[in-house]
Amino acid sequence: MTDSILNVAGHTALVTGAGQNVGRQIAMHLATHGAKVIVNDYFAERAEEVAREITAAGGEAMAVAADITDRDAVNRMVAQGAAKFGPVTILVNNAGNAGATPTGGARKPFWEADRADWDSFIGVNFYGVLNACAAVIPGMIEKNDGRIVTIISDAGRMGEVRLEVYSGAKAGAAGLTRAMARTLARHNIRANNVAIAAINTPGVAAARAGNPEMAAKMLGHYVIRRMGEPDDVANMVLLLASDASSWVTGQTIPVNGGYSFAL
């Protein structure tokens, strides 16, 4: 017996913010397991590089640069992907943080920040998820098949100091996902959240290397005494996108090394 229950062949997957780090690895995982992947990023060169990696490894991918806070741009991207690969049946809402072009005040306490600083978080983490979901759900309903995975932060579950607006936007995306799970189940569409803690991206690795004391303190928050890697997140996303999780919907699953526990 060689067939893998994690096989996602026959699916078209859209991964937002897939030009680097966690998003890149999610796109690679899905392509490795048979999906045709629409690699989205705000920056065209990032998306194109990941799409080239996938095709060089024998997978199928196309790069589409789009700002996910722009609903029209998202609609065009989904239509372009569907024209080449067929309707999207796996959506991974990965784009996040403070967006591709964060404002200078993004890390201020929200009562000292400008509306534009708030919007940098709310735009990508909440409206971006709304836009992508609204664009792909009609095609999923028509095919009677869909899997939506939204990457939220543990900030959306627990709250995070000096990241109040980000925490609220992620919590909003998580609530949206739960509501979609209830609404769309009759169309064989599942929707789940993956809540992640700090991941060892190049930026995080550089910060830790430059401040060993901070790095040790940071690691002390994790029951599993290591930083998360992009593979850790991509593995869970693949599980939720595959038939291995066919009876799982409306859930928020932490992938966080034990930073926090969930009931």
C-alpha positions as CSV (number, residue, x, y, z in Angstrom):
1,M,0.0,0.0,0.0
2,T,1.6,3.2,-1.2
3,D,-1.2,5.8,-1.4
4,S,-0.8,8.5,1.2
5,I,-3.8,9.9,3.0
6,L,-2.0,13.3,2.8
7,N,-2.2,13.3,-0.9
8,V,-3.8,16.5,-2.2
9,A,-3.5,15.7,-6.0
10,G,-6.3,17.1,-8.0
11,H,-6.6,20.2,-5.9
12,T,-5.7,23.8,-6.7
13,A,-4.2,25.5,-3.7
14,L,-3.9,29.3,-3.1
15,V,-1.4,30.3,-0.5
16,T,-1.2,33.9,0.4
17,G,2.0,35.5,1.5
18,A,3.9,32.5,0.1
19,G,7.0,34.3,-1.1
20,Q,9.1,33.5,2.0
21,N,9.3,31.8,5.3
22,V,6.3,29.8,6.5
23,G,4.2,30.6,3.4
24,R,6.9,29.3,1.1
25,Q,7.2,26.1,3.1
26,I,3.4,25.6,3.0
27,A,3.4,26.1,-0.8
28,M,6.3,23.6,-1.1
29,H,4.5,21.0,1.1
30,L,1.3,21.2,-0.8
31,A,3.0,21.0,-4.2
32,T,5.1,18.0,-3.0
33,H,1.9,16.2,-2.1
34,G,0.3,16.8,-5.5
35,A,-1.5,20.1,-5.4
36,K,-1.2,22.7,-8.1
37,V,-0.2,25.9,-6.2
38,I,-1.0,29.5,-6.8
39,V,1.9,31.3,-5.0
40,N,0.8,34.7,-3.9
41,D,2.9,37.5,-2.5
42,Y,2.8,41.3,-2.5
43,F,6.2,41.3,-4.1
44,A,6.3,39.6,-7.6
45,E,9.9,38.5,-7.3
46,R,9.3,36.5,-4.2
47,A,6.3,34.7,-5.6
48,E,8.2,34.0,-8.8
49,E,11.2,32.5,-7.0
50,V,9.0,30.1,-5.0
51,A,7.1,29.1,-8.1
52,R,10.4,28.4,-9.8
53,E,11.5,26.2,-6.9
54,I,8.3,24.2,-7.0
55,T,8.5,23.6,-10.8
56,A,12.2,22.8,-10.6
57,A,11.3,20.1,-8.1
58,G,8.7,18.6,-10.5
59,G,5.6,20.3,-9.1
60,E,3.1,22.7,-10.7
61,A,2.9,26.3,-9.6
62,M,2.2,29.8,-10.8
63,A,3.2,33.1,-9.2
64,V,0.6,35.9,-8.8
65,A,1.6,39.2,-7.2
66,A,-1.4,40.8,-5.5
67,D,-2.2,42.9,-2.5
68,I,-4.7,40.8,-0.5
69,T,-6.2,43.9,1.1
70,D,-7.5,44.8,-2.4
71,R,-10.6,42.8,-3.0
72,D,-10.6,43.4,-6.8
73,A,-6.9,42.3,-7.0
74,V,-7.7,39.2,-5.1
75,N,-10.7,38.4,-7.4
76,R,-8.4,38.8,-10.4
77,M,-5.8,36.5,-8.9
78,V,-8.3,33.8,-8.1
79,A,-9.8,34.0,-11.7
80,Q,-6.3,33.9,-13.2
81,G,-5.4,30.8,-11.1
82,A,-8.7,29.1,-11.9
83,A,-8.1,29.7,-15.6
84,K,-4.8,27.8,-15.5
85,F,-5.4,25.1,-12.8
86,G,-9.1,25.0,-12.1
87,P,-11.1,26.4,-9.2
88,V,-9.3,26.8,-5.9
89,T,-10.3,24.0,-3.5
90,I,-7.5,24.6,-0.9
91,L,-7.1,28.1,0.5
92,V,-4.3,28.9,3.0
93,N,-4.6,32.4,4.5
94,N,-1.0,32.8,5.5
95,A,-0.2,36.5,4.8
96,G,0.0,38.4,8.1
97,N,2.1,40.4,10.5
98,A,1.8,44.1,9.7
99,G,1.5,43.6,6.0
100,A,4.1,44.0,3.3
101,T,4.7,47.7,3.9
102,P,4.2,48.2,7.7
103,T,4.0,51.7,9.0
104,G,6.6,53.1,11.4
105,G,4.1,53.1,14.3
106,A,3.0,49.5,14.0
107,R,4.6,48.5,17.3
108,K,3.3,51.5,19.3
109,P,0.6,51.0,22.0
110,F,-2.6,51.3,20.0
111,W,-3.8,54.4,21.9
112,E,-0.6,56.2,20.6
113,A,-0.9,54.9,17.1
114,D,-2.6,56.5,14.1
115,R,-5.4,54.9,12.2
116,A,-3.0,54.0,9.4
117,D,-1.0,51.9,11.9
118,W,-4.1,50.1,13.0
119,D,-5.0,49.5,9.3
120,S,-1.7,47.9,8.6
121,F,-2.7,45.0,10.9
122,I,-6.4,44.9,10.3
123,G,-6.0,45.1,6.5
124,V,-3.9,42.0,6.0
125,N,-4.9,39.9,9.0
126,F,-8.7,40.4,8.7
127,Y,-9.8,42.0,5.5
128,G,-7.2,40.0,3.6
129,V,-8.8,36.8,4.9
130,L,-12.3,38.1,4.1
131,N,-11.2,38.9,0.6
132,A,-9.5,35.6,-0.2
133,C,-12.4,33.6,1.3
134,A,-15.0,35.6,-0.6
135,A,-13.2,35.0,-3.8
136,V,-12.8,31.3,-3.6
137,I,-15.9,30.1,-1.8
138,P,-18.3,30.3,-4.8
139,G,-16.0,27.9,-6.7
140,M,-15.7,25.6,-3.7
141,I,-19.5,25.5,-3.4
142,E,-19.8,24.7,-7.1
143,K,-17.4,21.8,-6.7
144,N,-18.9,20.7,-3.4
145,D,-15.3,20.5,-2.0
146,G,-13.1,23.0,-0.1
147,R,-10.5,23.3,2.7
148,I,-9.8,26.6,4.2
149,V,-6.9,27.0,6.6
150,T,-6.2,30.3,8.3
151,I,-2.9,31.0,10.0
152,I,-3.5,32.9,13.2
153,S,-1.1,33.7,15.9
154,D,-1.3,32.7,19.5
155,A,-1.8,36.4,20.0
156,G,-5.2,35.8,18.6
157,R,-5.9,33.2,21.3
158,M,-4.0,34.7,24.3
159,G,-3.4,38.4,23.5
160,E,0.1,39.9,23.2
161,V,1.6,42.9,24.9
162,R,2.0,45.9,22.5
163,L,0.3,44.0,19.8
164,E,-3.3,44.7,20.7
165,V,-4.6,45.5,17.2
166,Y,-2.8,42.5,15.7
167,S,-4.2,40.3,18.4
168,G,-7.7,41.6,17.8
169,A,-7.4,41.2,14.0
170,K,-6.2,37.6,14.4
171,A,-9.0,36.8,16.8
172,G,-11.4,38.2,14.3
173,A,-10.0,36.0,11.6
174,A,-10.3,33.0,13.9
175,G,-14.0,33.8,14.6
176,L,-14.7,34.3,10.9
177,T,-13.2,30.8,10.3
178,R,-15.4,29.2,12.9
179,A,-18.5,30.9,11.4
180,M,-17.6,29.7,7.9
181,A,-17.2,26.2,9.2
182,R,-20.8,26.2,10.4
183,T,-22.1,27.9,7.3
184,L,-20.2,25.9,4.7
185,A,-20.2,22.4,6.1
186,R,-23.2,21.4,4.0
187,H,-21.2,22.2,0.9
188,N,-18.4,19.8,2.0
189,I,-16.1,22.8,2.9
190,R,-14.0,22.6,6.0
191,A,-12.4,25.6,7.7
192,N,-9.8,25.6,10.5
193,N,-7.3,27.8,12.1
194,V,-3.6,27.1,12.9
195,A,-2.3,29.2,15.8
196,I,1.4,29.6,15.7
197,A,4.0,31.0,18.1
198,A,7.4,32.4,17.1
199,I,8.9,30.6,14.1
200,N,12.6,30.5,13.4
201,T,12.6,32.6,10.2
202,P,15.8,34.3,9.1
203,G,14.7,37.5,10.8
204,V,14.0,35.8,14.2
205,A,17.2,33.8,13.9
206,A,19.3,37.0,13.4
207,A,17.6,38.7,16.3
208,R,18.3,35.7,18.6
209,A,21.9,35.5,17.4
210,G,22.4,39.1,18.2
211,N,21.0,38.8,21.7
212,P,21.7,35.5,23.4
213,E,20.1,36.5,26.7
214,M,16.9,37.4,24.9
215,A,17.0,34.2,23.0
216,A,17.4,32.1,26.1
217,K,14.5,33.9,27.8
218,M,12.4,33.4,24.7
219,L,13.1,29.7,24.6
220,G,12.1,29.4,28.2
221,H,8.5,30.0,27.3
222,Y,8.3,26.8,25.3
223,V,7.7,23.3,26.8
224,I,9.5,21.8,23.8
225,R,12.8,23.6,24.1
226,R,13.3,24.6,20.6
227,M,12.0,27.2,18.2
228,G,9.3,26.3,15.7
229,E,10.4,25.8,12.1
230,P,8.4,26.5,8.9
231,D,8.1,22.8,8.4
232,D,6.2,22.5,11.7
233,V,3.5,24.8,10.5
234,A,3.5,23.3,6.9
235,N,3.0,19.8,8.3
236,M,-0.2,20.8,10.2
237,V,-1.5,22.8,7.2
238,L,-1.0,19.8,4.9
239,L,-2.9,17.6,7.4
240,L,-5.9,20.0,7.5
241,A,-5.9,20.4,3.7
242,S,-5.9,16.7,3.2
243,D,-8.5,13.9,3.6
244,A,-6.6,12.9,6.8
245,S,-8.7,15.5,8.6
246,S,-12.0,15.0,6.8
247,W,-14.0,15.1,10.1
248,V,-12.2,18.2,11.5
249,T,-13.7,21.7,11.0
250,G,-14.2,24.9,13.0
251,Q,-11.1,24.2,15.2
252,T,-8.1,26.3,16.2
253,I,-5.1,24.0,16.5
254,P,-2.0,25.4,18.2
255,V,1.4,24.7,16.7
256,N,3.5,26.4,19.3
257,G,5.9,24.1,21.1
258,G,3.8,24.3,24.2
259,Y,3.9,28.1,24.5
260,S,0.2,27.8,25.5
261,F,-2.2,24.9,25.8
262,A,-5.7,24.5,24.4
263,L,-8.6,22.6,25.9
